[in-house]
């Protein structure tokens, strides 16, 4: 794991005359707001900082980054965005969070916004077009709906005897939940699967969802993309193991925590792109002129140890297709 370098400016700075220090221009502030938990700051914040570095910005030297990790508490967004707007931060970055991007757009038409969203940013009302966003927002789209159908097919390949699939979504993240479910019924019918939708927005509701899927004898579980779920990945992976439920997740971090498989966007890569666009805007680029990027880096990760524990034999075609197989 890469370690963040802390650079402390001591010595000479302490000896500067007070008047000289007062004349130093204030560093621009980037407000980074996402739905996950503070523990993701090291892993995902590092990707954001690498993106900033590409544009010549180093946190603590010539830019300040204020991190706001919502841990699923999306009701905090209106007051949080109002505060960032009141203080006139230089950029609002919302990687991996549709609700944060929408709240930022509702709060300001002037402060630049760099988003990372799983739904179509045009349909969300964030931009006028992908090529020419036209307003104060731009960013990256990582295709939750398209990836959801693909992930369901991979789960079927891995657990071919499964018929009844529970799909877990977070209703507090409505736009992402809707994007996840949009193509699921048709994709499920095409491969002979039955879908049962379960909701959870808190740790207790996750436990309740597992109780329901066990009672209803679901054959497998599909966890929808959501930053709150990402922050609860250890709970989700442990409960899936405890109840012997084959589970497909959105990002590789679940598999690192013991989950069976994941297919989706590289979160670190998405954060890097959001950081890079934030750096370009700090240098003077306008969001209106920066085309919305589209994710091209997707990862299939399989945990062989978990597969063995569940009594599953991973097909050779999945082993060959996997970007990483965890022994």
C-alpha positions as CSV (number, residue, x, y, z in Angstrom):
1,X,0.0,0.0,0.0
2,X,1.4,3.4,-0.9
3,X,2.1,5.7,2.0
4,X,1.2,9.3,1.9
5,X,4.1,11.6,2.4
6,X,3.6,14.3,5.0
7,X,5.7,17.4,4.3
8,X,6.1,19.8,7.1
9,X,7.3,23.3,6.3
10,X,9.3,24.2,9.4
11,X,12.5,26.1,10.1
12,X,12.7,29.0,7.6
13,X,8.9,29.5,7.6
14,X,8.9,30.1,11.3
15,X,11.4,32.9,10.9
16,X,9.5,34.8,8.2
17,X,8.3,38.3,9.3
18,X,4.7,38.4,10.2
19,X,4.0,41.0,7.5
20,X,5.6,38.8,4.8
21,X,3.6,35.8,5.9
22,X,0.4,37.9,5.8
23,X,1.1,38.7,2.2
24,X,1.3,35.1,1.1
25,X,-1.7,34.2,-1.1
26,X,-4.1,31.8,0.4
27,X,-4.1,28.3,-1.1
28,X,-7.1,27.3,-3.1
29,X,-9.5,24.9,-1.3
30,X,-11.0,21.8,-2.9
31,X,-14.0,20.3,-1.1
32,X,-14.0,16.6,-1.7
33,X,-17.4,15.1,-0.8
34,X,-18.4,11.4,-1.1
35,X,-20.7,8.9,0.4
36,X,-18.1,6.5,1.9
37,X,-16.3,6.3,5.3
38,X,-13.2,8.1,6.6
39,X,-11.2,4.9,6.4
40,X,-11.3,5.2,2.6
41,X,-9.3,8.4,2.8
42,X,-5.9,6.7,2.6
43,X,-6.9,4.3,-0.2
44,X,-9.1,6.4,-2.4
45,X,-7.8,9.9,-1.3
46,X,-4.4,8.8,-2.6
47,X,-5.9,8.3,-6.1
48,X,-7.4,11.8,-6.0
49,X,-4.1,13.3,-4.8
50,X,-2.2,11.6,-7.6
51,X,-4.6,13.2,-10.1
52,X,-3.9,16.6,-8.5
53,X,-0.2,16.0,-8.7
54,X,-0.5,15.4,-12.5
55,X,-1.5,19.1,-12.8
56,X,1.2,20.3,-10.6
57,X,-0.8,20.5,-7.3
58,X,0.5,19.0,-4.1
59,X,-1.8,18.9,-1.1
60,X,-0.5,21.1,1.7
61,X,1.9,23.0,-0.6
62,X,-0.2,24.8,-3.1
63,X,-3.7,23.4,-2.5
64,X,-5.8,22.4,0.5
65,X,-8.2,19.5,0.3
66,X,-11.1,19.3,2.7
67,X,-12.4,15.7,2.9
68,X,-16.0,15.1,3.8
69,X,-16.9,11.3,4.1
70,X,-20.6,11.0,4.6
71,X,-20.7,7.3,5.6
72,X,-24.1,7.0,4.0
73,X,-25.6,10.0,5.8
74,X,-26.9,11.7,2.6
75,X,-29.2,14.0,4.6
76,X,-26.1,16.0,5.5
77,X,-25.6,17.1,1.9
78,X,-27.7,20.3,1.8
79,X,-26.0,22.0,4.8
80,X,-22.6,20.7,3.8
81,X,-22.8,22.1,0.2
82,X,-24.3,25.3,1.5
83,X,-21.2,25.7,3.7
84,X,-18.8,25.0,0.8
85,X,-20.6,27.6,-1.3
86,X,-20.6,30.2,1.4
87,X,-16.9,29.8,1.8
88,X,-16.4,30.0,-2.0
89,X,-14.1,27.0,-2.3
90,X,-12.3,26.7,-5.6
91,X,-13.7,23.3,-6.6
92,X,-16.2,20.9,-5.3
93,X,-15.2,17.3,-6.1
94,X,-17.8,14.5,-5.7
95,X,-16.1,11.2,-6.8
96,X,-18.3,8.1,-6.7
97,X,-21.5,9.8,-5.4
98,X,-24.5,10.7,-7.4
99,X,-26.3,12.3,-4.4
100,X,-23.2,14.5,-3.7
101,X,-23.0,15.6,-7.4
102,X,-26.7,16.5,-7.5
103,X,-26.5,18.4,-4.2
104,X,-23.5,20.4,-5.4
105,X,-25.3,21.2,-8.7
106,X,-28.4,22.3,-6.7
107,X,-26.2,24.5,-4.4
108,X,-24.2,26.5,-7.0
109,X,-24.1,27.5,-10.7
110,X,-20.8,29.2,-10.4
111,X,-18.3,27.1,-8.4
112,X,-16.7,24.4,-10.5
113,X,-17.9,20.8,-9.8
114,X,-16.0,17.7,-10.8
115,X,-18.1,14.5,-10.4
116,X,-17.8,10.8,-10.6
117,X,-21.2,9.3,-11.2
118,X,-22.6,5.9,-12.1
119,X,-25.7,7.2,-14.0
120,X,-25.9,9.2,-17.2
121,X,-24.9,12.7,-16.2
122,X,-27.2,14.2,-18.9
123,X,-30.2,12.4,-17.5
124,X,-29.2,13.5,-14.0
125,X,-29.2,17.1,-15.2
126,X,-25.5,17.7,-14.4
127,X,-24.4,18.5,-18.0
128,X,-25.9,19.5,-21.3
129,X,-23.8,17.0,-23.3
130,X,-20.9,14.7,-22.7
131,X,-18.7,16.5,-25.3
132,X,-19.5,20.0,-24.2
133,X,-20.9,20.0,-20.6
134,X,-21.8,23.7,-21.0
135,X,-22.1,24.6,-17.3
136,X,-20.1,24.5,-14.1
137,X,-19.9,20.7,-13.9
138,X,-17.9,18.0,-15.6
139,X,-16.3,14.7,-14.6
140,X,-16.4,11.0,-15.3
141,X,-19.2,8.5,-15.8
142,X,-18.7,4.8,-14.8
143,X,-21.8,3.1,-16.2
144,X,-23.5,1.5,-13.3
145,X,-26.4,0.2,-15.4
146,X,-24.3,-1.4,-18.1
147,X,-21.9,-2.9,-15.6
148,X,-24.8,-4.3,-13.4
149,X,-26.1,-6.4,-16.3
150,X,-22.6,-7.7,-17.1
151,X,-21.9,-8.5,-13.4
152,X,-25.1,-10.4,-13.1
153,X,-24.0,-12.6,-16.1
154,X,-20.6,-13.2,-14.5
155,X,-22.4,-14.3,-11.3
156,X,-24.5,-16.7,-13.3
157,X,-21.3,-18.1,-14.9
158,X,-19.8,-18.6,-11.5
159,X,-22.9,-20.1,-9.8
160,X,-24.8,-21.6,-12.7
161,X,-27.2,-23.5,-10.5
162,X,-28.4,-20.3,-8.8
163,X,-31.9,-19.2,-9.9
164,X,-33.2,-16.9,-7.3
165,X,-31.0,-13.8,-6.9
166,X,-31.4,-11.2,-4.2
167,X,-30.4,-7.7,-5.3
168,X,-29.4,-5.3,-2.5
169,X,-29.7,-1.6,-3.2
170,X,-29.6,1.6,-1.1
171,X,-32.8,3.6,-1.5
172,X,-31.1,6.6,0.0
173,X,-29.0,6.7,-3.1
174,X,-32.0,6.8,-5.4
175,X,-30.3,7.6,-8.8
176,X,-27.7,4.9,-8.4
177,X,-30.3,2.3,-7.2
178,X,-32.5,3.1,-10.2
179,X,-29.6,2.8,-12.6
180,X,-28.7,-0.6,-11.1
181,X,-32.2,-1.9,-11.5
182,X,-32.9,-0.4,-14.9
183,X,-31.7,-3.3,-17.0
184,X,-31.7,-6.1,-14.3
185,X,-35.1,-7.6,-15.0
186,X,-34.5,-8.0,-18.7
187,X,-30.9,-9.3,-18.1
188,X,-32.2,-11.8,-15.5
189,X,-34.9,-13.1,-17.8
190,X,-32.5,-13.6,-20.6
191,X,-30.5,-16.1,-18.5
192,X,-33.4,-17.6,-16.6
193,X,-32.9,-15.9,-13.3
194,X,-35.5,-14.5,-10.8
195,X,-34.7,-11.2,-9.1
196,X,-35.8,-10.2,-5.6
197,X,-35.0,-6.6,-4.5
198,X,-33.9,-5.9,-0.9
199,X,-33.2,-2.4,0.5
200,X,-30.7,-1.2,3.1
201,X,-29.4,2.2,4.1
202,X,-27.9,1.3,7.5
203,X,-25.8,-1.4,9.1
204,X,-28.9,-2.8,10.8
205,X,-30.9,-2.8,7.6
206,X,-28.0,-4.8,6.0
207,X,-28.4,-7.4,8.7
208,X,-32.2,-7.4,8.2
209,X,-31.7,-7.9,4.4
210,X,-29.6,-11.0,5.0
211,X,-32.2,-12.4,7.4
212,X,-34.8,-11.9,4.6
213,X,-32.7,-13.5,1.9
214,X,-31.9,-16.5,4.1
215,X,-35.5,-17.0,5.0
216,X,-36.6,-16.7,1.4
217,X,-33.9,-19.1,0.3
218,X,-32.1,-16.9,-2.2
219,X,-29.4,-18.8,-4.1
220,X,-27.0,-15.8,-4.5
221,X,-26.7,-12.1,-3.7
222,X,-26.0,-9.2,-6.0
223,X,-24.8,-6.1,-4.1
224,X,-25.5,-2.8,-6.0
225,X,-22.9,-0.1,-6.4
226,X,-23.0,2.4,-3.6
227,X,-20.4,4.2,-1.6
228,X,-22.2,3.4,1.7
229,X,-22.1,-0.3,0.9
230,X,-18.4,0.1,0.0
231,X,-17.8,1.4,3.5
232,X,-19.6,-1.7,4.9
233,X,-17.7,-4.1,2.7
234,X,-16.3,-6.1,5.7
235,X,-19.8,-6.5,7.2
236,X,-21.2,-7.6,3.8
237,X,-18.4,-10.0,3.0
238,X,-18.5,-11.5,6.5
239,X,-22.3,-12.0,6.5
240,X,-22.1,-13.5,3.0
241,X,-19.5,-16.0,4.3
242,X,-21.5,-16.7,7.5
243,X,-24.6,-17.6,5.5
244,X,-22.7,-19.3,2.7
245,X,-24.3,-17.0,0.1
246,X,-22.3,-16.6,-3.2
247,X,-22.2,-12.8,-3.7
248,X,-21.2,-10.5,-6.5
249,X,-19.9,-7.0,-5.6
250,X,-19.3,-3.8,-7.5
251,X,-15.6,-3.2,-6.7
252,X,-12.5,-5.2,-5.9
253,X,-12.2,-3.9,-2.3
254,X,-15.0,-6.4,-1.3
255,X,-13.0,-9.3,-2.6
256,X,-9.9,-8.1,-0.7
257,X,-12.1,-8.3,2.4
258,X,-13.2,-11.9,1.6
259,X,-16.0,-11.4,-0.9
260,X,-16.4,-14.0,-3.7
261,X,-16.2,-11.8,-6.8
262,X,-16.4,-8.3,-8.1
263,X,-16.8,-6.6,-11.5
264,X,-16.8,-2.9,-12.0
265,X,-14.9,0.3,-12.2
266,X,-11.5,0.8,-10.5
267,X,-12.4,3.3,-7.8
268,X,-8.8,4.4,-7.4
269,X,-8.6,5.2,-11.2
270,X,-11.9,7.1,-11.0
271,X,-10.7,9.2,-8.1
272,X,-7.5,9.9,-10.0
273,X,-9.5,11.2,-13.0
274,X,-11.5,13.5,-10.7
275,X,-8.3,14.8,-9.1
276,X,-6.8,15.4,-12.5
277,X,-9.8,17.4,-13.7
278,X,-9.8,19.4,-10.4
279,X,-6.1,20.3,-11.1
280,X,-6.9,21.4,-14.6
281,X,-9.7,23.7,-13.3
282,X,-7.4,25.1,-10.6
283,X,-5.1,26.1,-13.5
284,X,-7.8,27.9,-15.2
285,X,-9.7,25.4,-17.4
286,X,-13.5,25.8,-17.4
287,X,-15.8,22.8,-16.6
288,X,-17.9,23.8,-19.6
289,X,-15.0,23.0,-21.9
290,X,-13.8,19.7,-20.4
291,X,-15.7,16.7,-21.9
292,X,-17.2,14.2,-19.6
293,X,-14.9,11.2,-19.4
294,X,-16.1,7.6,-19.6
295,X,-14.6,4.8,-17.6
296,X,-12.5,2.4,-19.6
297,X,-10.8,0.5,-16.7
298,X,-13.0,-2.3,-15.4
299,X,-11.8,-5.1,-13.1
300,X,-13.0,-8.7,-12.6
301,X,-11.6,-10.0,-9.4
302,X,-12.2,-13.5,-7.9
303,X,-11.4,-14.9,-4.5
304,X,-10.5,-18.5,-4.9
305,X,-10.4,-19.2,-1.2
306,X,-13.9,-18.0,-0.8
307,X,-15.1,-20.0,-3.8
308,X,-13.6,-23.2,-2.3
309,X,-15.3,-22.4,1.0
310,X,-18.6,-22.2,-0.8
311,X,-17.9,-25.4,-2.7
312,X,-17.7,-23.7,-6.0
313,X,-15.5,-24.6,-8.9
314,X,-14.5,-21.4,-10.8
315,X,-14.8,-22.0,-14.6
316,X,-11.6,-21.8,-16.6
317,X,-13.0,-19.0,-18.8
318,X,-13.5,-16.8,-15.7
319,X,-10.0,-17.6,-14.4
320,X,-8.6,-16.5,-17.8
321,X,-10.8,-13.4,-18.0
322,X,-10.1,-12.3,-14.4
323,X,-7.8,-9.3,-13.9
324,X,-6.8,-10.8,-10.5
325,X,-7.4,-14.1,-8.8
326,X,-6.9,-14.0,-5.0
327,X,-5.6,-17.3,-3.7
